[in-house]
């Protein structure tokens, strides 16, 4: 399994921004594929990459994604594309990269980009149990295929990559308000230590995942769910693609989990020991999110959209959130009905 070096990647991308990616350059890149936008470029909600929707002169609607340079290798991106196509071939409703002259990854003036068909739909309703069961069924299909072979180039989901390295970056970044550094790093050290301990207790299998399957990456169409954005596809435990669907109190989460797995287990078995990984996975996501903001702070889009990141009040809130997460890690894990 080939994994990217998190520290080197952070250093190489920290100072990068998309200022050179002008509308004219975007249009020139698209037109280099002999596809000619008829409408303007509608920016979609993405900070890590740059993503735009448009309609071409033939009436087709596309989404073009420009990848953040130096984050993924060409091999990692192409493996994501191949995985996506294979899922579609196995009847998973997912946005597949458009092939132009046999290629899905294109290069233009130092940028790499990909076209996708634009999938229409409304928001997936996590509190709609019928929709939830249907989503569980398709996640089961994704994992049925994903379990057949491992990724060769995509990274693995580990506490080292999503916890140790992000926390170390935060400690070196000076982004945490000085008045909150001691309190914040004291509790995050405790959270990470307990997360690593509970992770070591799990000795189950891993498989190819969507990797970032929160409700925003699912659209509801007349035919059911449609899945998008495998940019964070990785190797890891199955529960990573399930836990972000759970909301509300413990009783509500237990019901939602039961419904999800009712659909899921029509296609894939679920190792119930993975329920003990839900809170460790939540802790890793919290750590990684804060480090992600710190790493991208030199990109002008981040101070503009996350102006509260450097405030003492934000780090007070994060310190409290990690204290609550420490308590959650000490509680019994969710169980099924």
KELONU-842876 format. One record per residue (C-alpha): residue in one letter; x, y, z. Coordinates in pm, 1 decimal, always signed. Each point is the difference from the previous one (the first is absolute). Layout:
residues N
{A,{X,Y,Z}}
...
END
This chain:
residues 337
{X,{+0.0,+0.0,+0.0}}
{X,{+149.8,+331.7,-110.5}}
{X,{-73.9,+297.1,+223.4}}
{X,{+82.4,+363.5,-59.7}}
{X,{+229.8,+171.1,+247.5}}
{X,{-233.5,+220.5,+201.7}}
{X,{+270.4,+232.8,+129.7}}
{X,{+155.6,+61.1,-342.4}}
{X,{-341.6,+50.3,-157.5}}
{X,{-93.7,+255.8,+264.5}}
{X,{+320.9,+195.2,-62.3}}
{X,{-42.1,+0.2,-377.5}}
{X,{-363.1,+111.1,+1.8}}
{X,{-10.4,+237.2,+295.8}}
{X,{+107.5,+303.8,-203.6}}
{X,{-195.1,-91.3,-313.6}}
{X,{-312.7,+180.1,-111.4}}
{X,{-217.8,+12.2,-312.1}}
{X,{+50.6,+367.0,-87.1}}
{X,{+150.9,-91.6,-338.7}}
{X,{-310.4,-203.9,-84.6}}
{X,{-186.2,+282.3,-173.8}}
{X,{-336.2,-36.5,-180.0}}
{X,{+181.0,+34.9,-332.9}}
{X,{+242.5,-280.0,+90.0}}
{X,{-289.8,-223.1,+111.2}}
{X,{-183.6,+57.7,-329.1}}
{X,{+317.1,-55.7,-202.3}}
{X,{+61.3,-327.7,+183.9}}
{X,{-352.8,-125.9,-66.7}}
{X,{+14.3,+109.4,-363.6}}
{X,{+330.1,-185.5,-42.2}}
{X,{-220.0,-312.5,+14.6}}
{X,{-219.4,+138.5,-281.9}}
{X,{-284.0,+59.0,+244.8}}
{X,{-132.4,+355.5,-17.3}}
{X,{-189.1,+149.4,+297.4}}
{X,{-316.3,+182.2,-98.2}}
{X,{-81.9,+130.8,+348.4}}
{X,{+209.6,+167.2,+263.3}}
{X,{+191.9,-199.0,+261.1}}
{X,{-197.4,-62.1,+318.6}}
{X,{+239.5,-54.4,+291.5}}
{X,{-103.6,-294.7,+217.6}}
{X,{+72.8,-37.6,+370.5}}
{X,{+358.4,-127.8,+11.8}}
{X,{+305.5,+141.0,+175.5}}
{X,{+252.2,-280.3,-45.1}}
{X,{-37.9,-0.4,-378.8}}
{X,{-172.7,+240.9,-236.3}}
{X,{-324.3,-130.2,-146.2}}
{X,{-229.0,+167.8,-255.5}}
{X,{-323.7,-93.2,-173.3}}
{X,{-83.6,+101.4,-358.2}}
{X,{-201.8,-96.1,-305.7}}
{X,{+175.0,-51.6,-331.1}}
{X,{-116.0,+103.1,-346.4}}
{X,{-145.1,-348.9,-55.5}}
{X,{-228.9,+33.6,+300.1}}
{X,{+192.3,-237.7,+228.9}}
{X,{+51.0,+107.3,+359.9}}
{X,{+343.2,-61.0,+150.7}}
{X,{+192.3,+53.4,+320.4}}
{X,{+372.0,+72.9,-41.8}}
{X,{+234.1,-61.9,+293.1}}
{X,{+348.5,+152.0,+18.6}}
{X,{+209.6,-197.3,+247.0}}
{X,{+210.9,+175.3,+260.1}}
{X,{+356.1,-45.0,-129.9}}
{X,{+234.5,-234.2,+186.5}}
{X,{-271.4,-145.8,+220.8}}
{X,{-49.6,-326.6,-189.9}}
{X,{+224.4,-168.4,-254.5}}
{X,{-130.5,-77.5,-348.3}}
{X,{-5.2,-368.0,+99.3}}
{X,{-219.5,+72.4,+302.6}}
{X,{-245.0,+208.4,-204.4}}
{X,{-20.5,-255.9,-279.4}}
{X,{-55.7,-279.0,+249.8}}
{X,{-294.2,+199.7,+137.6}}
{X,{-136.5,+37.5,-354.8}}
{X,{+37.3,-371.8,-73.2}}
{X,{-169.6,-88.7,+327.4}}
{X,{-288.2,+237.4,-76.8}}
{X,{-50.8,-149.3,-345.3}}
{X,{+5.2,-352.5,+141.3}}
{X,{-267.2,+93.6,+256.2}}
{X,{-219.0,+141.6,-277.6}}
{X,{+51.9,-322.6,-196.2}}
{X,{-128.6,-181.3,+308.9}}
{X,{-321.3,+206.7,-4.8}}
{X,{+93.9,+253.9,+266.3}}
{X,{-152.9,+341.3,-93.3}}
{X,{+312.3,+212.6,+9.7}}
{X,{+146.5,+292.5,-194.6}}
{X,{+260.7,-151.7,-233.5}}
{X,{+287.2,+203.9,-151.2}}
{X,{-59.5,+80.6,-366.1}}
{X,{+249.0,-164.5,-233.8}}
{X,{+131.6,+223.4,-280.5}}
{X,{+225.0,-175.1,-253.7}}
{X,{+33.7,-286.0,+247.9}}
{X,{+116.7,+223.1,+287.5}}
{X,{-178.1,+114.1,+315.6}}
{X,{+284.2,+205.8,+151.4}}
{X,{+109.8,+301.2,-202.6}}
{X,{+286.1,+248.2,+34.1}}
{X,{-0.1,+369.0,-90.1}}
{X,{+262.7,+260.0,+93.8}}
{X,{+103.4,-179.2,+317.2}}
{X,{-350.5,-91.7,+112.3}}
{X,{-165.4,-341.1,-5.1}}
{X,{-373.1,-18.9,-57.9}}
{X,{-284.6,-241.8,-64.4}}
{X,{-350.1,+31.5,-142.6}}
{X,{-302.3,-166.1,+158.7}}
{X,{-362.4,-10.9,-111.4}}
{X,{-214.2,+233.5,+208.4}}
{X,{-238.3,-204.4,+213.4}}
{X,{-323.1,+177.7,+84.0}}
{X,{-180.4,-69.6,+322.4}}
{X,{-102.7,+130.5,+337.5}}
{X,{+159.9,-42.3,+338.4}}
{X,{+6.2,-342.6,+157.1}}
{X,{-213.2,+3.1,+316.8}}
{X,{+180.6,-190.3,+274.4}}
{X,{-314.0,-1.6,+215.1}}
{X,{-200.6,-170.9,-277.3}}
{X,{+25.3,-367.4,+95.1}}
{X,{-104.9,-124.3,-344.8}}
{X,{+276.4,+204.3,-162.4}}
{X,{+242.9,-114.6,+267.5}}
{X,{-71.2,-367.1,-67.6}}
{X,{+47.1,+54.7,-374.1}}
{X,{+332.5,+176.6,+60.9}}
{X,{+107.9,-288.0,+224.9}}
{X,{-81.3,-243.2,-278.3}}
{X,{+225.2,+182.7,-247.2}}
{X,{+281.6,+39.2,+252.0}}
{X,{-22.7,-377.4,+35.5}}
{X,{+44.1,-26.6,-376.0}}
{X,{+298.6,+235.1,+8.7}}
{X,{+163.9,-209.2,+269.6}}
{X,{-87.7,-326.8,-171.3}}
{X,{+219.8,+108.5,-288.9}}
{X,{+247.8,+191.2,+217.0}}
{X,{+83.2,-310.5,+202.7}}
{X,{+116.0,-195.2,-305.9}}
{X,{+343.0,+163.7,-30.4}}
{X,{+193.8,+268.9,+189.9}}
{X,{+108.0,+337.6,-131.2}}
{X,{+357.8,+11.5,-126.6}}
{X,{+59.3,+376.3,+15.9}}
{X,{-270.9,+163.9,+212.6}}
{X,{+86.9,+59.3,+365.1}}
{X,{-129.0,-206.2,+292.1}}
{X,{-218.8,+134.8,+278.5}}
{X,{+224.0,-13.3,+307.8}}
{X,{+43.4,+198.9,+322.2}}
{X,{+352.0,+84.2,-119.0}}
{X,{-116.9,+176.5,-317.6}}
{X,{-323.4,+152.2,+133.3}}
{X,{+100.1,+58.5,+361.2}}
{X,{+370.5,+1.7,+86.8}}
{X,{+116.5,+197.9,-303.3}}
{X,{-282.6,+258.8,+16.9}}
{X,{+52.8,+60.9,+372.0}}
{X,{+374.3,+37.4,-48.8}}
{X,{-65.0,+250.3,-278.3}}
{X,{-231.0,+203.8,+225.1}}
{X,{+265.9,+8.7,+272.9}}
{X,{+256.9,+136.0,-245.1}}
{X,{-229.0,+237.4,-187.0}}
{X,{-61.3,+267.3,+267.5}}
{X,{-359.7,+15.1,-122.6}}
{X,{-147.4,-93.0,+338.3}}
{X,{-62.0,+314.8,+206.2}}
{X,{+284.9,+32.6,+249.9}}
{X,{-236.4,+40.3,+294.8}}
{X,{-162.5,-336.6,-82.3}}
{X,{+302.1,-206.6,-103.4}}
{X,{+57.0,-177.1,+332.1}}
{X,{-365.6,-90.1,+54.0}}
{X,{-58.0,-97.6,-361.7}}
{X,{+306.9,-217.9,-42.5}}
{X,{-46.3,-163.2,+340.1}}
{X,{-344.0,-130.3,-92.4}}
{X,{+88.8,-85.0,-361.6}}
{X,{+298.9,-203.8,+119.1}}
{X,{-235.5,-193.4,+227.1}}
{X,{-253.6,-48.9,-279.7}}
{X,{+265.2,-124.2,-240.8}}
{X,{+151.5,-238.1,+255.5}}
{X,{-338.8,-159.7,+73.4}}
{X,{-86.1,-9.0,-371.2}}
{X,{+322.6,-186.6,-79.3}}
{X,{-60.6,-241.4,+287.1}}
{X,{-351.4,-84.4,-119.8}}
{X,{+119.8,-27.2,-360.4}}
{X,{+261.1,-257.4,+101.4}}
{X,{-273.8,-209.1,+160.2}}
{X,{-162.6,-46.3,-342.0}}
{X,{+162.8,-267.5,-213.9}}
{X,{-257.6,-24.9,-278.7}}
{X,{+22.1,+34.2,-376.5}}
{X,{+17.0,+310.9,-216.4}}
{X,{-143.1,+68.9,-345.1}}
{X,{-23.1,+269.5,-266.2}}
{X,{-228.2,+279.4,+123.8}}
{X,{-169.8,+311.2,-127.8}}
{X,{+189.7,+154.2,+291.3}}
{X,{-196.1,+323.2,+51.6}}
{X,{-360.1,-116.1,-13.5}}
{X,{-179.7,+278.4,+182.4}}
{X,{-357.1,+90.7,-104.7}}
{X,{+124.4,+286.0,-220.7}}
{X,{+161.2,-253.2,-232.9}}
{X,{-333.1,-171.5,-67.4}}
{X,{-267.7,+148.2,-224.4}}
{X,{-356.5,-130.1,-10.4}}
{X,{-124.5,-54.9,-354.9}}
{X,{-332.2,-135.2,-132.8}}
{X,{+171.1,-340.7,-18.5}}
{X,{+149.6,+10.4,+349.3}}
{X,{+340.4,+104.6,+135.6}}
{X,{+282.6,+127.8,-217.2}}
{X,{+353.8,+2.3,+139.2}}
{X,{+266.3,+259.6,-80.8}}
{X,{+357.2,+100.1,+89.4}}
{X,{+235.7,-289.6,+65.7}}
{X,{+289.5,+243.5,+41.3}}
{X,{+71.3,-148.1,+345.0}}
{X,{-42.0,-365.2,-99.3}}
{X,{+223.5,-208.5,+223.9}}
{X,{+56.8,-341.0,+155.0}}
{X,{-160.2,-46.1,+341.1}}
{X,{-271.6,-160.2,+214.9}}
{X,{-352.3,-16.3,-143.1}}
{X,{-151.9,+207.4,+280.1}}
{X,{+180.2,+311.5,-134.1}}
{X,{-262.2,+16.4,-277.7}}
{X,{-287.5,-36.8,+247.4}}
{X,{+59.4,+201.0,+314.3}}
{X,{-34.9,+348.1,-153.3}}
{X,{-367.7,-79.3,-75.1}}
{X,{-77.8,-20.8,+371.6}}
{X,{-152.2,+306.7,+167.4}}
{X,{-186.2,+87.6,+316.9}}
{X,{+14.3,-167.7,+339.3}}
{X,{+111.4,-355.7,+69.0}}
{X,{-347.0,-148.3,-47.6}}
{X,{-44.0,+173.9,-337.4}}
{X,{+345.5,-108.2,-113.9}}
{X,{-71.3,-360.1,+97.4}}
{X,{-320.1,+1.1,-206.3}}
{X,{+175.4,+161.1,-297.9}}
{X,{+285.9,-250.1,+20.2}}
{X,{-243.7,-290.1,+13.1}}
{X,{-181.9,+128.1,-311.4}}
{X,{+326.1,+63.9,-187.3}}
{X,{+128.9,-348.1,+72.7}}
{X,{-331.0,-162.1,-92.8}}
{X,{+58.4,+120.0,-355.7}}
{X,{+379.4,-38.9,+14.3}}
{X,{-4.8,-365.7,+97.5}}
{X,{-199.7,-96.6,-307.9}}
{X,{+334.3,+28.1,-182.3}}
{X,{+281.5,-0.7,+257.3}}
{X,{+61.4,-149.0,+340.8}}
{X,{+74.1,+246.9,+277.9}}
{X,{+247.2,-70.9,+278.6}}
{X,{-176.8,+131.4,+311.1}}
{X,{+336.9,+50.8,+170.6}}
{X,{+41.4,+304.8,-224.4}}
{X,{-262.6,+184.5,+202.9}}
{X,{+277.4,+60.9,+253.1}}
{X,{+179.7,+207.4,-266.2}}
{X,{-274.1,+261.4,-43.2}}
{X,{+121.9,+238.7,+270.0}}
{X,{+369.8,-47.8,-86.0}}
{X,{-87.5,+81.5,-362.3}}
{X,{-189.4,+311.0,+111.6}}
{X,{+302.2,+108.4,+205.5}}
{X,{+233.7,-46.5,-298.2}}
{X,{-231.6,+203.4,-222.1}}
{X,{-1.1,+283.7,+254.6}}
{X,{+379.5,+3.6,+23.5}}
{X,{+47.2,-20.0,-374.2}}
{X,{-251.4,+279.0,-65.1}}
{X,{+184.7,+249.2,+219.9}}
{X,{+335.4,-89.8,-154.1}}
{X,{-151.5,+27.2,-349.5}}
{X,{-105.5,+359.3,+69.7}}
{X,{+346.0,+80.8,+134.1}}
{X,{+175.4,-156.6,-300.3}}
{X,{-213.2,+191.8,-248.9}}
{X,{+10.1,+337.3,+176.1}}
{X,{+226.6,+156.0,-263.6}}
{X,{-266.4,-65.2,-262.9}}
{X,{-201.9,+329.0,-4.8}}
{X,{-326.1,-195.9,-20.0}}
{X,{+49.4,-129.3,+354.8}}
{X,{+32.7,+325.2,+201.0}}
{X,{-289.6,+130.4,-207.9}}
{X,{-230.8,-293.3,+77.4}}
{X,{+126.7,-97.8,+346.8}}
{X,{+80.0,+339.1,+161.6}}
{X,{-72.4,-133.2,+349.2}}
{X,{+277.9,-261.6,-16.6}}
{X,{+263.2,+210.4,+176.7}}
{X,{-225.4,+137.0,+273.8}}
{X,{+42.7,-97.4,+363.7}}
{X,{-372.1,-72.8,+14.0}}
{X,{+33.6,-263.9,-272.9}}
{X,{+274.8,-182.9,+188.4}}
{X,{-201.9,+20.0,+320.6}}
{X,{-286.4,-169.8,-183.7}}
{X,{+235.2,-261.4,-146.4}}
{X,{+150.9,-73.3,+340.9}}
{X,{-349.7,-58.3,+137.8}}
{X,{-89.6,-217.1,-301.6}}
{X,{+306.7,-218.0,+54.9}}
{X,{-81.4,-33.7,+372.2}}
{X,{-344.3,-124.0,-100.7}}
{X,{+159.7,-235.3,-251.5}}
{X,{+231.3,-134.7,+270.4}}
{X,{-309.1,-85.3,+205.3}}
{X,{-162.1,-163.5,-303.8}}
{X,{+307.7,-217.7,-48.9}}
{X,{-35.1,-121.0,+359.2}}
{X,{-364.6,-99.1,-38.3}}
{X,{-125.3,-339.8,-125.4}}
{X,{-24.4,-7.2,-379.0}}
{X,{-328.1,-12.2,-192.1}}
{X,{-172.3,-335.0,-17.3}}
{X,{-262.9,-133.7,-239.4}}
{X,{-361.3,-75.3,+85.9}}
END
